[in-house]
Amino acid sequence: MAIRDDALVDEEIAVVGAGIGGLTAAAYLGASGADVAVYEQHDQVGGVAGRLEADGFRFDTGPSWYLMPGLFERFFEAFGRTPEDEYDLVRLDPNYRVFWSDGDRADVPADRDAQAELFESYEDGGGETLREYLADARDAYEIGMNRFVLPNRTRVRDYASLDVLRSARGLTLLGAMDDHVATYFDEPKLRQLLQYTLVFLGGSPHNTPAIYKLMSHVDFGQGVYYPQGGVYEVVDAIERVAIEQGVEIHTGAEVTALEPTTDGMAVSLTGDRYVHDRVVCNAPPAYAERTLLPDDAVDRRSGYWSERTYGPSAFMLYLGVEGSLEELEHHTLVLPTDWGPHFEAIFDEPQWPDDPAYYVNVPSRTDPSVAPDGHETVVILVPVAPGLDDEPAIQQRFRDRVFDGLAERAGVDLRGRIAFEETISVSDYASRFNRPDGTALGLAHTLFQTGPLRPGHRVPGVDRLYYVGGDSNPGIGLPMCLLSGEHVAETVRSDAQNDGSTVGRLRSLLPGDTGR
């Protein structure tokens, strides 16, 4: 168990939303002595990182890649345990398989020498160039993580320090990734292999700064893992940690309003209203400011949220399939040789892509427990533009397009073999998760939405209200949301110590309150 530092004793803190960031923040705050209540609108925790179980199939509804294992270790070690105490972790090899539209196929191995051989097979000198690129990616990772991400720098003034100035080399990687990778490799397929992870950041090769080449170190250098039972096993483990710190988690509890008061923050649920000393909001900030908070409560210019660049939405198919799918790996990418038009269809001229790039996850290739005997569990994710019309007829046509491409490029025709099917698309992310325009990922990691230019933890103009999760610093992805939870807890502790708050001891019920 984490050592309780009692820094937040007498503080009553609400966490709105039980996504990864919210659960992690709750665990750290509870370990500091706060009385923490989590309000989650759905019947299970995890937010987008949920679990679907039906007919003997088990699906991770959101993230399915376990990357940056050191950050998971960091979280659990803070509470006196290791990931291995909580779930069985398997390193995948190959990391993933790729099918291209011209009939080509490649497996990206876990071994560095084998990776170099793969790149050499596509381009003379490619193996040695890959080693150079990955060495640079490792340096970018160390600079980015150790001097920008881990230290909890969320404001511009936090960057005015000597160790940040020493990182000037890293700060030169601000041009577009596509241009940067082109200085290393001529072969378009190799460029794709080094840039596909940008989709995880909600960006494209043309609008993501080259500092994110660090993701190649994450992928090629640190490896790709899978927790047996699915990524939701990690969510379960984080929830257990939070509960052990005394956190109360209320599911089926939809927050309808947040309101600053003279002695804290009021949280309204259907029929109930509670006052807490502080509130950590894991709901999308755009939704919180447009819907939950009073008009003009936040000190932000008009139109701020409509001017943001949002990451892709997703067309998701959750499929239970009869028979074996030996043609596919645990992680499989199906890519056009020219993926430019697909990214243009996401960021430049929003429309359903004619020749989509997509991802196929078949966890039953590694973990038979997620599917009945003689079946496979399959998740297909196609990144698409947020805000698209996705009425049923449109979804059906696009589904057929994806199945046609999978049959043509990977030799896998799923039609006639589907025992279970569920679809989630743009409108579902908007209605179920309050995501602006139905984005599945949130704010993209563009140059002007990175580091101190990304929303910080403190909500401007609203004391005692904080943001946590992928839309705030440090950004998108399970590992970053773990850090976001840690950092917001640090921020809350700092504020509580600086203001000497005794609000918790003076708390009183508002008219209509039922108490907690």
N, C-alpha and C positions, 0 to 999 in steps of 0.2 A: 504494500500500500504506500502511496505517496506520503511524504512527511507533510503534515498540515502546518502551514506557517502562520495561520490565524490572522493573516493580514486583512481579511475581509469579514471577520467576526462582526455580527450585528448588521451586516449588509444583506438585504433581501433583493435578489437579482432574478429577473425573468429572462429567459432565452426564448425568442420567438422563432420556431422552426427547428426541427431535429435532423437537419442534414449533417454531414460530416463536420462542418465548421461549428454548427451549433452544439452538437454532442461533445466535441472536443473542448470548446470553450467552457461548457458546463462542467466537465470533469476537472479542468484546471481551477475554475472558480470555486467549486466545491472543496477541492483540496486546500484552498486558501481560507476555508472557514465560512464561506458565504452560504446563505440559505438560498438554494437555487431551484427554481421551477422552470421546466421546459414545457412549452405549449406547442404541440404539433397537430396540424389540421387533419392529417391522414391517420389511418389506424395502425400504421407501422412507422418506425423511425427510418431515417436514411435519406429522405427527400427523393431526389432523382435517382440516387443510388439505392434502389429498392430491390425487392425480390418478388417474383411471380411464380407460384406453384400451382400446377393443374395437371390432372391425368397422369401423375407420376413424373412429370417434367419439372425441372427447376431452372429458372432463368434469373440472371442479374439483369435488371431492367435498365441500368445505367452503366457506369464505368465497369469495364471488364479487363483492363490492363493493370497489373500490379507492377509499378515502376518505382524507382528511387527507394529501395528497401530501407536505406539508412534513416529516412524520415519516419517510417513506421517504427523502427527500433527506437528512435529518439522519443516518440510519444510514449510507448509502453515502458521504456526504461524510467521515465519520469514518475511512474507509478509502481516501480519495483518489480517489473516483469519484462518478458521478451515476447516478440510475436510468436515464437515457437511454443510459448505457454498457452497460446490462445487458438492457434490453428496450424495446420500442416502446410508448409510452403514448398512448392515444387518449382525448380527452375526449368523453363521450357527450352528445348533445343530440337528443331530450329526456333528462333524467335518468332518467325512467321513465314508464310509462303505468299508469293506474289504471282498472279496471273495477269498478263497484259493482253490488250485487244488484238495484237498481231500474232497471238498464239504462243508467245514466249512465256516461260515460267522460271522462277528462281526461288530457292529456299535461302533465307538469311540465317546463317548458323550462329550459335552462341560463341564459338571459338574465334579469337582474333585472327589467327593465321588463316583459318578457313574463310573468314570474312574478306581478308586481303586477296585470297585466291579467287573468290567470287568477283570482286571488283576488277582484278587483273584479267579475268575472262571476258570482260566487256570492253576494256580499254587498256592499251599498252601502258604500263607504268601505273595502272590504277591501284594496284595493291599497295605500293609504297606511298602513293598520294593519299590513300585512305588512312594509312598510319599517321601521316602528317596532319591530315584534317582532324582525326580523332584526338591527336595530341593537343591541337589548338582547341578543340571542343572541350577537352578536359580542363584546360586552363580557363576557358570561358566559364565552365561550370564552377570551378573553385572561386573565381572572382565573383561571379554572380551570386553564388550561395553564401560564401563566407563574408563578403563585404556589403552585399545589398539585401539578400533575402533573410538569412538567419538573424541578423542584428535587429530586425523589427524597425526598419526605416520606412516610414509611410508619409513623411512630410518633406517638402523641398529643403527645409532647413536641416533636416537630419542628414542630408548629403554633403553639407558643408563641413566635412571633417577630414583630417589628414589621411586616414586609411582609405577613404573614398577617392581622394585626389591621387593616391598611389595606383588607383585602378584605371587610370586614363586609357590604358591599352584596351581594356574591356569596353570603355565608353566609345571607342572608335567604331565598334561593331553596330552602328545604328542604321546602316543602309539596309536595303531589302535582302532577305535571305536568298532569293532566287539569283540576284546579281552576285552575291558573295559566293555561293556554291559554284556558280559558273566559272569562277576564277580557278577552281580546282579541277573540275570535270567537264568534259565535252559531251559525254554520253547522257542523253536525257533520262534514261532509266536509272542511272546511278544517282542523278540529281533527285529523282523522285524518292529513292530509297533513303536519302539523307534529309528529306523535307516532309515526308508524309506525317510525321509526328506533330507538325504545326496544326493539323486539324484538331488535335487534342487541346490546343491552346485557343481554338476558336478563330484561327487566322488562315491566311493563304501565303504562299511563297512571295507574293508581291506586296503584302502589307504588314508582314511581321519582321521586326528588326533582326539583323544577323546575330545579335547577342544570343538569340535562342538556338544557335547551333549547339549550345550546351545540351540540347535534347538528344543529340547524336551520341554524346557521352552516356547519357542515361540509357539509351536504347542499346547501342553497340558495346559500351563499356561496362555498365553495371548489370545489364541483363534484364530479361523479361520473366516474371514469376506468375504463379497462380496459387491462390489458397484453396486447398481441397474443400469442396462444398460450394465454392463460388466466392466472389468478392464480398457478398453480403455477410460472410463469416467475419470479415473485418468490422463491418458495421455492428454486428452483434457484440463483438469483443469491446469496441469503444463504448457501446451502451452499457455493458457490464462494468467497465471501469468507472463510468460516470455514476452509476447507481451506488457503487461501493464508496464513492465520495459523498454520499448522502443526497445526491440529486434526485428530485422528484420529476418523473417524466409523465406528462399527461398527453395521451394520444386522443384523436377525435376531438381536439380542442382548437377550433379555428379562431384566431385573433382577428377582430373586426376593426379595431382602432387602437392607436397609440396617441397619448396626449400628455404633454409636459404639465406638471403640476408644481405648486410651490414647494412640495416636499418629495419630489421624485418623478416617476413616470407612471401614468395610469395605463393599464392594459385592459381592453374590453374584449370579452368573449360573448357569445350569444347568451344574453340574460345576466351576465356577471361582469363586474368591473373591479379590478384590483390595483392597488398602488404598490409599486416596488421602488426601491432606492435607485436602481439602474435597470436598463433593459439592453440586452444584446440581441440584435435583429439578424437572423439568418435568412429572412425573406429577401428577395431581390430588392436592392435599394430603390430602383425606379418604382417598383410597386409600393414600397413603404411610403415613399414621398408623395406619390400620386393618389394613393388610396387610403392608407392607414393614418397618416399624420394630418393635422390641420393644414389648410392652405397657407402657404408662405411661412410655415414653421421653420423650414430649413433655409439657411443662408446660401442659396444657390441661384445662379442666374436663370432667367426664364428660357426654356428650350434646351436646357443642359442635357436632359435624358434623351430627347428626340434627336440630338446631334451626335450621340454616341454611335460607335461602330459595334454592332452585336455579332457574336459568333454564330455559326450555322445553327439552324434547327436540325431536326433529324426525321427521316422516315424509317421507322423501326418495325421489323417483322420478327416476332417471337414464334418459332416453329418447332413443333415436335414431329420428327420425321422417321418414317419406318425404314429399317435397313441401315447399313453401314455407309459412311461417307469417307472412305479412305483417300479420296482425291483431295480432301481438304485437311489442313492442319488446324490446331487449336485456334490460331489466329491466321486468317487468310485475307489478303487484299486483292481486289479485282480492279485493275486500273486501265484506263485508256492510255495509249502511248503519248497522247497529248492531252494533259488534264487541264490545260489553260481554260478551255470553254466551260468546264464544270465550275471552276473557281469564279469565272466571270458571271455565271448564272447564280452564284451565291452573293457576291459582293458588288458587282457592277450593274448588271441588268437582271434583277431577280426573276427567276423562272425555274420551272422544273427542268433539270438537265436532260439533254437528248442522249448523251453518252456518259453516264455517271461513273464516278469512282466510288467504290464502296468497300465495306469491311464485313467479313463473315466470321462470326465467333462460333466455334463448335467445342465447347468445354468438355463434352462427353468423350472427346478423343483422348483427354487426359484423365477425366474423372467420371467413371461409369455411374457414380451415384446420382448424377443429375438427370438421368434418363432411364426409362424402363428397359429391361432386357430387349435387345433386338431393335433399339431405336437410338436416335441421336437428338440432342438438344442443339438448336441452331438459332442464332440471333444475327440478323442482317441489319446493318446500319448504313444508311445513305445520307451524308450531309447535304442539306438543302437550305435554301435561303429562308430566313425568318419572314413571317408575314404572308407567305404564299396561301392562296386559296387551296384547301385540301379536301374539298367535298368528296364523298365516297366514290363517285365515278372517276374522279381524277386519281385518287389513291389506287383504285383498281387497275387503271391503265398503267400507272407507274410500277405497280407490283409486277405486272406482266412483263414490263420492260426489264426489270431487274432479273426476273427468272429467265428471260430469254438470254440475257448477257451471261448469267452464271452457267447456263447450259452450253453456250457457245464457247466461252473462254476457259471454263474450268472442267467442262465435260460432266457437269452435275445438273440433272434435271429433277427438281424437287416436286414438280407437279405430279399428282397421282400418288404421292407418298406422304402427304401431310396429314398427321393424326390430330394435331392441335395447332391453332393459329390465333394470334392476337396482333393487332397493329396499333402503334402509337405514332402520331404525326404532329404537324405544326400546331394545330388548334388544341391538341391535348396538352402540349407543354404550356400553352397560354392559360387554359382553363384549370388544369390540375395543379400546376406549379407556379402560377402567376408570373410567368416569364414574359418579358416585353416582346411582343410580336411572335411569341412562341419560340424564341431562341432556346436551344437545348443546353447551351454552354454559358451564356451570359456575355459579358463584355469581352471582346476580342483583345488579344495582346498586341495591339498596334503600338507604334512608337509613342503616340500621345495618350495611351492608356496602359502604360507600363511604369513600374516603380512609383515615384512620388506623384505621377500624373494619373494614377489609378485612385479611385476613391479610398480614403484611409479609414481607420477604425472609428475615429470620432466623427459624429455627424455634425457638420458645420451649423452653428447657430442653435443647436439643441443639446443642452447639457445632459449628461447621464444617459445618453442614447449612443449605441455603438453598432457598427456593422461588422459582420463576420461572414466568410464564405468566398466563393469564387469570384463574385463581382467586386470584392474589395481586395486590398493588398494582402498577400503577394499575388494571388490570381487563381486561375482555373486548375482543376485536377485534385484528386484525392490527397496526394502529398502536400500540395499547397494549402488545401483546406485544413489539414492537420496543423500546419504552421500558423494559419490565420487564427485558429482557435487558441493556440498558445499565445500569440501576440496580442490578441484582444484582451485576454486575461491579464497579461502584463500591463496593458494600458489601463484597464479598470483598476488594478491594484495601485498603480501610480497615481491615478486621479483620486482614489479614495484616501490615500495617504496625504496627498497634497491639500485636499479640502477638509480633512478631518471630519468627514460626514458622520452625523449621528442620526440621520434620517430614519434608519431602521428602528431606533429606540423611540422615535417620535411618531411612528407610523399610525395613521388612523384610517378607518374605513370611510369611504365616500358614500353618499346616499345611494342606496341600491346595492352596495357591496355585500357579499356574503362571507368575506374573509377567506383565508387559505390555510 
